[in-house]
Amino acid sequence: MNFENIHLGIAPINWTNDDMPELGAENTFEQCISEMALAGYKGCEVGNKFPRNVHELKKALVLRGLKICNQWNSYELTTKSLEENKKSFTQLLSFLEAMDAKVIGGGETGNSCQGKKEVPVLEGKGMLNTFDDWKKFTYGLNELGKIARDKGMKLAFHHHMGTCIQTMAETDRMLNETDSENVYLNYDCGHFYFAGEDPVAALKKFISRTAHIHLKDIRPKVLQQVKDKHMSFLNAVKEGVFTVPGDEEGCINFPALFDIIKSSDYSGWMVVEAEQDPAKANPFEYAQMAREYIRRLTGL
């Protein structure tokens, strides 16, 4: 019952946003990973400014004592063939394998509104409407998960606002209709709260199937504005709906979450991932804020 088998990382999306490159455009790759290391993190996910040359990336990370733990993969099982999905999936999987990562993440973007600035995120989410829709989706995930498993890696699927897997019920069905040896969960407390769910109840329910954890908080006042103004996901991010653990403006019960993790068999990474506008929330300052808060609560 401790955190000995858990490592703490941070996502580069806090410095440069993958979906809105204008957010953090001024922040370089070198600044990003140097500040990650200086703030006391041991690893990170892959961002849009990271070099894709394995030797070059490894050298830059080793100099700073960092490792790659995961990268987002855009599944398009609802809109593209399984063969097309296998091609993009295996390319990224090979890169992550070369970087010694054990997890490949990502969510279903094929029918998602998460990247559409004019579509309200709470009204325009992707759906799986029929039995056949679900069967095609879960069959494809299983097949991709087998590919990852054969390489000694885990497919950790990210439930995400604006997508067909957003709520606890949708997440539960996705996990129930896929093989527990092929498909795991990338649990994200911020996305569950945003979706109207209790993150603590969700972690209790899904911790045994979780292979990767994202830690982010929610600003309730901004979330209410998102609802009132029917904002898109991207505009919600720009307005500051997300923040890091340890921010006094947040509301998620992290002590309860860490108690669940501590009492579980979970091993792997916890990753601070709170996409914000770096012009409003200095990435290094917020990275330090989260690091100190998590250290106080977990000893990590």
C-alpha atoms as a printed R data frame, in Angstrom:
    type eleno elety resid chain resno       x      y       z
1   ATOM     1    CA   MET     A     1   0.000  0.000   0.000
2   ATOM     2    CA   ASN     A     2   2.380  2.667  -1.224
3   ATOM     3    CA   PHE     A     3   3.513  4.491  -4.357
4   ATOM     4    CA   GLU     A     4   6.748  2.557  -4.900
5   ATOM     5    CA   ASN     A     5   5.645  1.266  -8.318
6   ATOM     6    CA   ILE     A     6   4.316  4.608  -9.529
7   ATOM     7    CA   HIS     A     7   6.207  7.322 -11.395
8   ATOM     8    CA   LEU     A     8   5.175 10.953 -11.756
9   ATOM     9    CA   GLY     A     9   5.205 12.603 -15.165
10  ATOM    10    CA   ILE     A    10   3.780 15.655 -16.873
11  ATOM    11    CA   ALA     A    11   2.327 16.344 -20.298
12  ATOM    12    CA   PRO     A    12   3.851 18.883 -22.715
13  ATOM    13    CA   ILE     A    13   0.337 20.150 -23.522
14  ATOM    14    CA   ASN     A    14   0.816 22.410 -20.499
15  ATOM    15    CA   TRP     A    15   3.480 24.239 -22.540
16  ATOM    16    CA   THR     A    16   2.265 23.858 -26.137
17  ATOM    17    CA   ASN     A    17  -1.219 22.768 -27.155
18  ATOM    18    CA   ASP     A    18  -1.484 20.055 -29.808
19  ATOM    19    CA   ASP     A    19  -5.004 21.020 -30.908
20  ATOM    20    CA   MET     A    20  -4.390 24.784 -30.815
21  ATOM    21    CA   PRO     A    21  -0.738 25.339 -31.767
22  ATOM    22    CA   GLU     A    22  -1.160 29.070 -31.206
23  ATOM    23    CA   LEU     A    23  -1.305 28.354 -27.464
24  ATOM    24    CA   GLY     A    24   2.305 28.182 -26.364
25  ATOM    25    CA   ALA     A    25   3.731 28.716 -29.829
26  ATOM    26    CA   GLU     A    26   6.535 30.692 -28.206
27  ATOM    27    CA   ASN     A    27   7.619 27.793 -25.960
28  ATOM    28    CA   THR     A    28  10.380 25.634 -27.401
29  ATOM    29    CA   PHE     A    29  10.845 21.889 -26.983
30  ATOM    30    CA   GLU     A    30  14.041 22.482 -25.028
31  ATOM    31    CA   GLN     A    31  12.352 24.929 -22.651
32  ATOM    32    CA   CYS     A    32   9.488 22.508 -22.132
33  ATOM    33    CA   ILE     A    33  11.541 19.471 -21.147
34  ATOM    34    CA   SER     A    34  14.059 21.524 -19.150
35  ATOM    35    CA   GLU     A    35  11.268 22.996 -17.043
36  ATOM    36    CA   MET     A    36   9.693 19.565 -16.599
37  ATOM    37    CA   ALA     A    37  12.954 18.254 -15.176
38  ATOM    38    CA   LEU     A    38  13.588 21.358 -13.071
39  ATOM    39    CA   ALA     A    39  10.122 21.011 -11.538
40  ATOM    40    CA   GLY     A    40  10.988 17.456 -10.459
41  ATOM    41    CA   TYR     A    41   9.161 15.159 -12.889
42  ATOM    42    CA   LYS     A    42  10.571 11.845 -14.077
43  ATOM    43    CA   GLY     A    43   8.863 11.496 -17.441
44  ATOM    44    CA   CYS     A    44   6.513 12.990 -19.972
45  ATOM    45    CA   GLU     A    45   4.232 12.319 -22.879
46  ATOM    46    CA   VAL     A    46   5.043 13.346 -26.466
47  ATOM    47    CA   GLY     A    47   4.084 16.786 -27.760
48  ATOM    48    CA   ASN     A    48   3.853 18.378 -31.192
49  ATOM    49    CA   LYS     A    49   7.290 20.000 -30.910
50  ATOM    50    CA   PHE     A    50   9.107 16.834 -29.871
51  ATOM    51    CA   PRO     A    51  11.566 15.486 -32.448
52  ATOM    52    CA   ARG     A    52  10.501 12.177 -33.977
53  ATOM    53    CA   ASN     A    53  14.050 10.942 -34.409
54  ATOM    54    CA   VAL     A    54  14.473  8.375 -31.641
55  ATOM    55    CA   HIS     A    55  18.193  9.021 -31.084
56  ATOM    56    CA   GLU     A    56  17.742 12.794 -30.965
57  ATOM    57    CA   LEU     A    57  14.771 12.629 -28.611
58  ATOM    58    CA   LYS     A    58  16.364 10.095 -26.280
59  ATOM    59    CA   LYS     A    59  19.541 12.168 -26.024
60  ATOM    60    CA   ALA     A    60  17.604 15.312 -25.099
61  ATOM    61    CA   LEU     A    61  15.564 13.460 -22.489
62  ATOM    62    CA   VAL     A    62  18.452 11.499 -20.943
63  ATOM    63    CA   LEU     A    63  20.341 14.756 -20.395
64  ATOM    64    CA   ARG     A    64  17.450 15.882 -18.210
65  ATOM    65    CA   GLY     A    65  16.655 12.566 -16.529
66  ATOM    66    CA   LEU     A    66  13.312 12.133 -18.314
67  ATOM    67    CA   LYS     A    67  11.554  9.216 -20.034
68  ATOM    68    CA   ILE     A    68   8.651  8.971 -22.469
69  ATOM    69    CA   CYS     A    69   5.660  7.227 -20.872
70  ATOM    70    CA   ASN     A    70   2.835  7.584 -23.417
71  ATOM    71    CA   GLN     A    71   1.517  9.423 -26.474
72  ATOM    72    CA   TRP     A    72  -1.955 10.261 -27.701
73  ATOM    73    CA   ASN     A    73  -3.187  8.178 -30.633
74  ATOM    74    CA   SER     A    74  -6.206  9.384 -32.624
75  ATOM    75    CA   TYR     A    75  -8.384  6.321 -33.158
76  ATOM    76    CA   GLU     A    76 -10.798  6.702 -36.069
77  ATOM    77    CA   LEU     A    77 -12.596  3.392 -35.774
78  ATOM    78    CA   THR     A    78 -15.977  5.040 -36.334
79  ATOM    79    CA   THR     A    79 -15.021  6.654 -39.634
80  ATOM    80    CA   LYS     A    80 -12.111  4.706 -41.151
81  ATOM    81    CA   SER     A    81 -11.385  1.078 -41.890
82  ATOM    82    CA   LEU     A    82  -9.630 -1.131 -39.380
83  ATOM    83    CA   GLU     A    83  -6.712 -1.504 -41.802
84  ATOM    84    CA   GLU     A    84  -6.231  2.276 -41.921
85  ATOM    85    CA   ASN     A    85  -6.333  2.399 -38.134
86  ATOM    86    CA   LYS     A    86  -3.834 -0.462 -37.868
87  ATOM    87    CA   LYS     A    87  -1.386  1.385 -40.103
88  ATOM    88    CA   SER     A    88  -1.335  4.595 -38.054
89  ATOM    89    CA   PHE     A    89  -1.465  2.675 -34.771
90  ATOM    90    CA   THR     A    90   1.486  0.410 -35.555
91  ATOM    91    CA   GLN     A    91   3.595  3.351 -36.749
92  ATOM    92    CA   LEU     A    92   3.114  5.159 -33.451
93  ATOM    93    CA   LEU     A    93   3.477  1.928 -31.486
94  ATOM    94    CA   SER     A    94   6.871  1.285 -33.087
95  ATOM    95    CA   PHE     A    95   8.027  4.790 -32.167
96  ATOM    96    CA   LEU     A    96   6.869  4.408 -28.563
97  ATOM    97    CA   GLU     A    97   8.457  0.950 -28.324
98  ATOM    98    CA   ALA     A    98  11.755  2.454 -29.474
99  ATOM    99    CA   MET     A    99  11.361  5.105 -26.762
100 ATOM   100    CA   ASP     A   100  10.879  2.348 -24.145
101 ATOM   101    CA   ALA     A   101   7.314  3.403 -23.357
102 ATOM   102    CA   LYS     A   102   4.873  0.725 -22.166
103 ATOM   103    CA   VAL     A   103   1.594  2.503 -22.962
104 ATOM   104    CA   ILE     A   104  -0.084  3.886 -26.059
105 ATOM   105    CA   GLY     A   105  -2.992  6.193 -25.246
106 ATOM   106    CA   GLY     A   106  -5.502  8.272 -27.151
107 ATOM   107    CA   GLY     A   107  -9.231  8.419 -27.766
108 ATOM   108    CA   GLU     A   108 -11.779  8.077 -30.568
109 ATOM   109    CA   THR     A   109 -11.628 11.186 -32.742
110 ATOM   110    CA   GLY     A   110 -13.486  9.851 -35.774
111 ATOM   111    CA   ASN     A   111 -16.903 11.122 -34.733
112 ATOM   112    CA   SER     A   112 -15.765 13.546 -32.057
113 ATOM   113    CA   CYS     A   113 -16.453 17.271 -31.719
114 ATOM   114    CA   GLN     A   114 -13.436 17.863 -29.471
115 ATOM   115    CA   GLY     A   115 -11.469 19.659 -32.183
116 ATOM   116    CA   LYS     A   116 -14.368 21.695 -33.613
117 ATOM   117    CA   LYS     A   117 -14.336 25.258 -32.303
118 ATOM   118    CA   GLU     A   118 -17.921 26.012 -33.327
119 ATOM   119    CA   VAL     A   119 -19.610 22.894 -31.888
120 ATOM   120    CA   PRO     A   120 -20.758 23.022 -28.222
121 ATOM   121    CA   VAL     A   121 -18.956 20.205 -26.437
122 ATOM   122    CA   LEU     A   122 -21.870 19.261 -24.195
123 ATOM   123    CA   GLU     A   123 -24.424 19.175 -27.002
124 ATOM   124    CA   GLY     A   124 -22.330 17.910 -29.904
125 ATOM   125    CA   LYS     A   125 -20.478 14.895 -28.534
126 ATOM   126    CA   GLY     A   126 -19.803 11.852 -30.662
127 ATOM   127    CA   MET     A   127 -22.145  8.911 -30.250
128 ATOM   128    CA   LEU     A   128 -22.303  5.188 -30.896
129 ATOM   129    CA   ASN     A   129 -25.990  4.895 -31.690
130 ATOM   130    CA   THR     A   130 -26.529  1.264 -32.645
131 ATOM   131    CA   PHE     A   131 -25.404 -2.217 -31.660
132 ATOM   132    CA   ASP     A   132 -23.450 -2.419 -34.916
133 ATOM   133    CA   ASP     A   133 -21.704  0.891 -34.134
134 ATOM   134    CA   TRP     A   134 -20.562 -0.480 -30.798
135 ATOM   135    CA   LYS     A   135 -19.548 -3.826 -32.266
136 ATOM   136    CA   LYS     A   136 -17.387 -2.213 -34.955
137 ATOM   137    CA   PHE     A   137 -15.774  0.114 -32.410
138 ATOM   138    CA   THR     A   138 -15.011 -2.473 -29.717
139 ATOM   139    CA   TYR     A   139 -13.886 -5.107 -32.221
140 ATOM   140    CA   GLY     A   140 -11.399 -2.617 -33.648
141 ATOM   141    CA   LEU     A   141 -10.095 -1.664 -30.211
142 ATOM   142    CA   ASN     A   142  -9.594 -5.330 -29.368
143 ATOM   143    CA   GLU     A   143  -7.645 -5.931 -32.556
144 ATOM   144    CA   LEU     A   144  -5.382 -2.930 -31.939
145 ATOM   145    CA   GLY     A   145  -4.961 -3.967 -28.310
146 ATOM   146    CA   LYS     A   146  -3.747 -7.384 -29.427
147 ATOM   147    CA   ILE     A   147  -1.071 -5.707 -31.550
148 ATOM   148    CA   ALA     A   148   0.083 -3.672 -28.537
149 ATOM   149    CA   ARG     A   149   0.007 -6.711 -26.234
150 ATOM   150    CA   ASP     A   150   2.151 -8.720 -28.652
151 ATOM   151    CA   LYS     A   151   4.802 -6.020 -28.280
152 ATOM   152    CA   GLY     A   152   4.580 -6.048 -24.498
153 ATOM   153    CA   MET     A   153   2.671 -2.775 -24.416
154 ATOM   154    CA   LYS     A   154  -0.792 -1.697 -23.285
155 ATOM   155    CA   LEU     A   155  -3.490  0.176 -25.169
156 ATOM   156    CA   ALA     A   156  -4.847  2.640 -22.575
157 ATOM   157    CA   PHE     A   157  -7.990  4.209 -24.010
158 ATOM   158    CA   HIS     A   158  -8.764  7.790 -22.987
159 ATOM   159    CA   HIS     A   159 -12.383  8.685 -22.251
160 ATOM   160    CA   HIS     A   160 -12.599 12.301 -23.444
161 ATOM   161    CA   MET     A   161 -15.038 15.178 -23.640
162 ATOM   162    CA   GLY     A   162 -16.728 15.465 -27.026
163 ATOM   163    CA   THR     A   163 -16.203 11.808 -27.906
164 ATOM   164    CA   CYS     A   164 -18.339  8.669 -27.918
165 ATOM   165    CA   ILE     A   165 -16.625  7.472 -24.732
166 ATOM   166    CA   GLN     A   166 -17.196 10.287 -22.261
167 ATOM   167    CA   THR     A   167 -19.432  9.131 -19.406
168 ATOM   168    CA   MET     A   168 -18.963  6.379 -16.843
169 ATOM   169    CA   ALA     A   169 -21.688  4.314 -18.525
170 ATOM   170    CA   GLU     A   170 -19.986  4.580 -21.921
171 ATOM   171    CA   THR     A   171 -16.611  3.772 -20.383
172 ATOM   172    CA   ASP     A   172 -18.073  0.784 -18.564
173 ATOM   173    CA   ARG     A   173 -19.648 -0.582 -21.727
174 ATOM   174    CA   MET     A   174 -16.439 -0.099 -23.701
175 ATOM   175    CA   LEU     A   175 -14.447 -2.023 -21.097
176 ATOM   176    CA   ASN     A   176 -17.085 -4.743 -20.749
177 ATOM   177    CA   GLU     A   177 -17.191 -5.312 -24.514
178 ATOM   178    CA   THR     A   178 -13.411 -5.533 -24.945
179 ATOM   179    CA   ASP     A   179 -10.889 -8.076 -23.694
180 ATOM   180    CA   SER     A   180  -9.296 -7.131 -20.365
181 ATOM   181    CA   GLU     A   181  -5.930 -8.360 -21.688
182 ATOM   182    CA   ASN     A   182  -6.107 -6.131 -24.762
183 ATOM   183    CA   VAL     A   183  -7.798 -2.884 -23.772
184 ATOM   184    CA   TYR     A   184  -7.158 -0.805 -20.665
185 ATOM   185    CA   LEU     A   185  -8.225  2.635 -19.486
186 ATOM   186    CA   ASN     A   186  -6.390  5.927 -19.436
187 ATOM   187    CA   TYR     A   187  -8.264  7.319 -16.421
188 ATOM   188    CA   ASP     A   188  -8.666 11.116 -16.343
189 ATOM   189    CA   CYS     A   189 -10.300 12.702 -13.287
190 ATOM   190    CA   GLY     A   190 -10.790 16.063 -15.031
191 ATOM   191    CA   HIS     A   191 -12.650 14.622 -17.999
192 ATOM   192    CA   PHE     A   192 -14.944 12.576 -15.751
193 ATOM   193    CA   TYR     A   193 -15.798 15.665 -13.687
194 ATOM   194    CA   PHE     A   194 -16.370 17.712 -16.856
195 ATOM   195    CA   ALA     A   195 -18.756 14.980 -18.055
196 ATOM   196    CA   GLY     A   196 -20.838 15.326 -14.892
197 ATOM   197    CA   GLU     A   197 -19.427 12.239 -13.198
198 ATOM   198    CA   ASP     A   198 -17.853 11.704  -9.768
199 ATOM   199    CA   PRO     A   199 -14.114 11.134 -10.403
200 ATOM   200    CA   VAL     A   200 -13.707  9.283  -7.104
201 ATOM   201    CA   ALA     A   201 -16.527  6.838  -7.869
202 ATOM   202    CA   ALA     A   202 -15.113  6.389 -11.382
203 ATOM   203    CA   LEU     A   203 -11.640  5.541 -10.124
204 ATOM   204    CA   LYS     A   204 -13.044  3.072  -7.598
205 ATOM   205    CA   LYS     A   205 -14.952  1.371 -10.397
206 ATOM   206    CA   PHE     A   206 -12.195  1.326 -13.007
207 ATOM   207    CA   ILE     A   207  -8.873  1.206 -11.120
208 ATOM   208    CA   SER     A   208  -8.398 -2.529 -11.746
209 ATOM   209    CA   ARG     A   209  -8.560 -1.929 -15.509
210 ATOM   210    CA   THR     A   210  -6.499  1.279 -15.515
211 ATOM   211    CA   ALA     A   211  -3.073  1.339 -17.180
212 ATOM   212    CA   HIS     A   212  -2.399  5.086 -17.200
213 ATOM   213    CA   ILE     A   213  -3.612  8.031 -15.107
214 ATOM   214    CA   HIS     A   214  -4.027 11.698 -16.016
215 ATOM   215    CA   LEU     A   215  -4.278 14.160 -13.145
216 ATOM   216    CA   LYS     A   216  -6.009 17.453 -13.835
217 ATOM   217    CA   ASP     A   217  -8.442 19.669 -11.955
218 ATOM   218    CA   ILE     A   218 -11.511 21.670 -12.975
219 ATOM   219    CA   ARG     A   219 -12.378 25.307 -12.294
220 ATOM   220    CA   PRO     A   220 -16.115 25.085 -11.452
221 ATOM   221    CA   LYS     A   221 -16.810 28.728 -12.271
222 ATOM   222    CA   VAL     A   222 -15.397 28.309 -15.767
223 ATOM   223    CA   LEU     A   223 -17.250 25.014 -16.246
224 ATOM   224    CA   GLN     A   224 -20.507 26.809 -15.455
225 ATOM   225    CA   GLN     A   225 -19.661 29.392 -18.139
226 ATOM   226    CA   VAL     A   226 -18.999 26.563 -20.594
227 ATOM   227    CA   LYS     A   227 -22.492 25.256 -19.902
228 ATOM   228    CA   ASP     A   228 -24.202 28.655 -19.943
229 ATOM   229    CA   LYS     A   229 -22.496 29.841 -23.135
230 ATOM   230    CA   HIS     A   230 -22.571 26.459 -24.923
231 ATOM   231    CA   MET     A   231 -18.810 26.561 -25.507
232 ATOM   232    CA   SER     A   232 -16.819 24.149 -27.621
233 ATOM   233    CA   PHE     A   233 -14.173 22.001 -25.970
234 ATOM   234    CA   LEU     A   234 -11.340 24.099 -27.401
235 ATOM   235    CA   ASN     A   235 -12.885 27.363 -26.237
236 ATOM   236    CA   ALA     A   236 -13.433 25.829 -22.805
237 ATOM   237    CA   VAL     A   237  -9.718 25.051 -22.665
238 ATOM   238    CA   LYS     A   238  -8.832 28.599 -23.714
239 ATOM   239    CA   GLU     A   239 -11.109 29.992 -21.008
240 ATOM   240    CA   GLY     A   240  -9.335 27.886 -18.386
241 ATOM   241    CA   VAL     A   241 -11.753 25.087 -17.536
242 ATOM   242    CA   PHE     A   242  -8.776 22.864 -16.634
243 ATOM   243    CA   THR     A   243  -6.024 23.479 -14.123
244 ATOM   244    CA   VAL     A   244  -3.441 21.425 -12.240
245 ATOM   245    CA   PRO     A   245  -3.812 19.558  -8.952
246 ATOM   246    CA   GLY     A   246  -2.979 21.931  -6.126
247 ATOM   247    CA   ASP     A   247  -4.620 25.004  -7.655
248 ATOM   248    CA   GLU     A   248  -6.975 26.599  -5.113
249 ATOM   249    CA   GLU     A   249  -9.445 27.299  -7.941
250 ATOM   250    CA   GLY     A   250  -9.898 23.561  -8.510
251 ATOM   251    CA   CYS     A   251 -12.487 21.294  -6.924
252 ATOM   252    CA   ILE     A   252 -11.538 17.620  -7.357
253 ATOM   253    CA   ASN     A   253 -10.929 15.499  -4.249
254 ATOM   254    CA   PHE     A   254  -7.349 14.393  -4.895
255 ATOM   255    CA   PRO     A   255  -6.731 12.988  -1.380
256 ATOM   256    CA   ALA     A   256  -9.570 10.511  -1.995
257 ATOM   257    CA   LEU     A   257  -8.175  9.619  -5.428
258 ATOM   258    CA   PHE     A   258  -4.693  9.011  -4.036
259 ATOM   259    CA   ASP     A   259  -6.133  6.820  -1.265
260 ATOM   260    CA   ILE     A   260  -7.746  4.605  -3.920
261 ATOM   261    CA   ILE     A   261  -4.532  4.410  -5.941
262 ATOM   262    CA   LYS     A   262  -2.467  3.677  -2.822
263 ATOM   263    CA   SER     A   263  -4.771  0.817  -1.837
264 ATOM   264    CA   SER     A   264  -4.799 -0.698  -5.336
265 ATOM   265    CA   ASP     A   265  -2.358 -2.790  -7.347
266 ATOM   266    CA   TYR     A   266  -1.843  0.054  -9.815
267 ATOM   267    CA   SER     A   267   1.662  0.465 -11.164
268 ATOM   268    CA   GLY     A   268   2.845  2.790 -13.894
269 ATOM   269    CA   TRP     A   269   2.538  6.523 -14.378
270 ATOM   270    CA   MET     A   270   0.497  9.354 -12.976
271 ATOM   271    CA   VAL     A   271   0.754 12.293 -15.371
272 ATOM   272    CA   VAL     A   272  -0.144 15.912 -14.654
273 ATOM   273    CA   GLU     A   273  -2.034 16.976 -17.764
274 ATOM   274    CA   ALA     A   274  -3.941 20.248 -17.559
275 ATOM   275    CA   GLU     A   275  -4.117 22.014 -20.873
276 ATOM   276    CA   GLN     A   276  -4.301 25.751 -20.321
277 ATOM   277    CA   ASP     A   277  -3.332 28.902 -22.159
278 ATOM   278    CA   PRO     A   278   0.355 29.343 -21.228
279 ATOM   279    CA   ALA     A   279  -0.061 33.113 -21.562
280 ATOM   280    CA   LYS     A   280  -2.526 32.991 -18.658
281 ATOM   281    CA   ALA     A   281  -1.030 30.113 -16.654
282 ATOM   282    CA   ASN     A   282   2.757 29.993 -16.686
283 ATOM   283    CA   PRO     A   283   3.591 26.328 -17.405
284 ATOM   284    CA   PHE     A   284   6.638 26.152 -15.127
285 ATOM   285    CA   GLU     A   285   4.828 27.826 -12.235
286 ATOM   286    CA   TYR     A   286   1.861 25.467 -12.525
287 ATOM   287    CA   ALA     A   287   4.121 22.429 -12.977
288 ATOM   288    CA   GLN     A   288   5.854 23.315  -9.704
289 ATOM   289    CA   MET     A   289   2.505 23.920  -7.999
290 ATOM   290    CA   ALA     A   290   1.268 20.464  -8.953
291 ATOM   291    CA   ARG     A   291   4.579 18.795  -8.101
292 ATOM   292    CA   GLU     A   292   4.675 20.186  -4.567
293 ATOM   293    CA   TYR     A   293   1.014 19.364  -3.963
294 ATOM   294    CA   ILE     A   294   1.393 15.747  -5.108
295 ATOM   295    CA   ARG     A   295   4.568 15.369  -3.042
296 ATOM   296    CA   ARG     A   296   2.725 16.542   0.081
297 ATOM   297    CA   LEU     A   297  -0.124 14.075  -0.457
298 ATOM   298    CA   THR     A   298   1.784 11.021  -1.690
299 ATOM   299    CA   GLY     A   299   5.454 11.392  -0.801
300 ATOM   300    CA   LEU     A   300   6.344 10.916  -4.477
